[in-house]
Amino acid sequence: MKKQLTIISLAAVFILAFSACSTVKKLPANIAGASRARFVGTWTLTNISYDGLLPGSVQTIFNQASPEDFNGSSWKLTNSGNGIYTLTKGASQTIFWSYDKSNGEIFQFKKLYQGDSARKVQEGYQLIVAGIDGNTMTLKLPVSLGNKTAYVVLLFSKVQ
């Protein structure tokens, strides 16, 4: 009886040891950093619309150009947070981007100029992530309008 108990105990130890060494399973998308990967790639801004605003009422976005000048722009976002957007008229801007879901889903970026370090740049832009999947991304840029908030809505299509 003692010998059988010893054999069963050893078998249980081996089974436990081998099950602990099983292959790692794919992490769910809600693990920190996993949902950030959805943004990585090259995107084209394909449509600009307005929620709570009249077209033409916003003169400049991102302190650079009119919303219409961003239509057709290319946005390259790397996994490291580095990125660049290029307007159809040729102007390019280096950025450092991040994704924050601590208070809703927010895509944020800072403009970087020659010699800037992302850690030292304090100002940037926050856009609400209205939707994102493998092919499209919708970001909403908040605009203060008196005592309420309206939005410039940016629709992107993924190129690669």
C-alpha positions as CSV (number, residue, x, y, z in Angstrom):
1,M,0.0,0.0,0.0
2,K,2.9,2.3,0.9
3,K,4.5,1.5,-2.4
4,Q,1.4,2.4,-4.4
5,L,1.0,5.7,-2.6
6,T,4.6,6.6,-3.4
7,I,4.1,5.7,-7.1
8,I,0.8,7.8,-7.2
9,S,2.5,10.7,-5.5
10,L,5.5,10.6,-8.0
11,A,3.1,10.4,-10.9
12,A,1.2,13.4,-9.6
13,V,4.4,15.4,-9.2
14,F,5.4,14.6,-12.8
15,I,2.0,15.5,-14.2
16,L,2.0,18.8,-12.3
17,A,5.6,19.6,-13.5
18,F,4.8,18.9,-17.2
19,S,1.5,20.9,-17.1
20,A,3.4,23.9,-15.6
21,C,5.7,23.8,-18.6
22,S,3.0,23.9,-21.2
23,T,3.2,26.5,-24.0
24,V,2.2,30.1,-23.3
25,K,-1.2,31.0,-24.6
26,K,-2.0,34.2,-26.5
27,L,-2.7,37.1,-24.2
28,P,-6.2,38.7,-24.3
29,A,-6.4,42.1,-26.0
30,N,-7.1,43.9,-22.8
31,I,-3.7,43.3,-21.3
32,A,-1.7,46.6,-21.1
33,G,0.0,47.3,-24.4
34,A,-1.9,44.8,-26.5
35,S,-4.5,47.3,-27.6
36,R,-1.8,49.8,-28.5
37,A,-0.7,47.5,-31.3
38,R,-4.0,48.3,-33.2
39,F,-2.6,51.7,-34.0
40,V,0.7,50.6,-35.5
41,G,1.0,50.9,-39.2
42,T,0.5,53.5,-42.0
43,W,-2.9,55.2,-42.1
44,T,-4.4,57.7,-44.6
45,L,-6.9,60.3,-43.4
46,T,-9.8,59.7,-45.8
47,N,-12.6,61.9,-44.4
48,I,-13.1,64.8,-42.1
49,S,-16.6,65.6,-40.7
50,Y,-17.9,67.7,-37.9
51,D,-20.1,66.8,-34.9
52,G,-21.7,69.9,-33.4
53,L,-19.9,72.2,-35.7
54,L,-20.5,73.8,-39.1
55,P,-18.0,72.8,-41.8
56,G,-15.4,75.6,-42.1
57,S,-15.9,76.8,-38.5
58,V,-12.6,75.4,-37.4
59,Q,-9.7,77.2,-39.1
60,T,-6.7,75.2,-37.9
61,I,-6.1,71.8,-36.3
62,F,-2.9,70.8,-34.5
63,N,-1.8,74.4,-34.7
64,Q,-0.7,73.7,-38.3
65,A,-3.3,73.8,-41.1
66,S,-7.0,73.7,-41.9
67,P,-8.8,70.4,-41.4
68,E,-9.2,70.1,-45.1
69,D,-5.4,70.3,-45.6
70,F,-5.1,67.2,-43.5
71,N,-7.5,65.3,-45.8
72,G,-5.4,62.6,-47.6
73,S,-2.5,63.0,-45.2
74,S,-0.4,59.9,-44.4
75,W,0.2,58.9,-40.7
76,K,3.0,56.4,-40.0
77,L,2.9,55.1,-36.4
78,T,5.5,52.7,-35.1
79,N,5.3,50.4,-32.1
80,S,8.0,52.4,-30.3
81,G,5.7,55.5,-30.2
82,N,7.6,57.3,-32.9
83,G,5.6,58.6,-35.9
84,I,5.3,61.1,-38.6
85,Y,2.4,62.6,-40.6
86,T,2.7,64.1,-44.0
87,L,0.1,66.4,-45.5
88,T,-0.8,66.1,-49.2
89,K,1.0,69.5,-49.9
90,G,4.2,67.9,-48.6
91,A,4.6,69.3,-45.1
92,S,5.7,66.6,-42.6
93,Q,5.6,66.6,-38.8
94,T,7.5,64.1,-36.5
95,I,5.4,63.0,-33.5
96,F,5.6,60.8,-30.5
97,W,2.3,59.1,-29.9
98,S,0.7,57.0,-27.1
99,Y,-2.6,55.4,-26.2
100,D,-4.3,55.9,-22.8
101,K,-7.3,54.0,-21.7
102,S,-7.3,55.1,-18.0
103,N,-10.2,57.6,-18.7
104,G,-11.8,56.4,-21.9
105,E,-9.8,55.6,-25.0
106,I,-7.5,58.4,-25.9
107,F,-5.0,58.7,-28.7
108,Q,-2.5,61.4,-27.9
109,F,0.6,62.8,-29.6
110,K,3.3,65.4,-29.2
111,K,4.9,67.3,-32.0
112,L,8.7,66.8,-32.0
113,Y,11.1,69.2,-33.7
114,Q,14.8,68.8,-34.4
115,G,16.6,68.0,-31.2
116,D,13.5,67.6,-29.1
117,S,13.1,64.7,-26.6
118,A,9.6,63.4,-26.1
119,R,10.1,63.4,-22.4
120,K,10.8,67.1,-22.3
121,V,7.9,68.2,-24.6
122,Q,4.9,69.0,-22.3
123,E,2.2,70.0,-24.8
124,G,0.3,67.8,-27.1
125,Y,-3.0,66.8,-28.5
126,Q,-5.6,64.3,-27.2
127,L,-8.2,62.7,-29.5
128,I,-11.0,60.4,-28.4
129,V,-10.9,57.0,-30.1
130,A,-14.4,56.6,-31.5
131,G,-13.6,53.3,-33.2
132,I,-10.7,51.2,-34.5
133,D,-10.4,47.8,-36.2
134,G,-7.9,46.3,-38.6
135,N,-8.9,48.6,-41.5
136,T,-10.4,51.8,-40.1
137,M,-9.8,54.2,-37.3
138,T,-12.1,57.1,-36.2
139,L,-10.6,59.8,-33.9
140,K,-12.5,62.8,-32.5
141,L,-10.7,66.0,-31.9
142,P,-12.5,68.0,-29.1
143,V,-13.2,71.7,-29.8
144,S,-14.6,74.0,-27.1
145,L,-17.7,75.8,-28.2
146,G,-18.9,78.1,-25.5
147,N,-19.9,75.8,-22.6
148,K,-20.1,72.6,-24.6
149,T,-17.7,70.5,-26.6
150,A,-18.0,69.8,-30.3
151,Y,-15.7,67.5,-32.4
152,V,-13.7,67.4,-35.6
153,V,-14.1,63.8,-36.7
154,L,-11.2,62.2,-38.5
155,L,-11.7,58.9,-40.4
156,F,-8.5,56.9,-41.3
157,S,-8.0,53.9,-43.5
158,K,-5.1,51.5,-42.9
159,V,-2.7,51.3,-45.8
160,Q,-0.3,48.8,-44.2
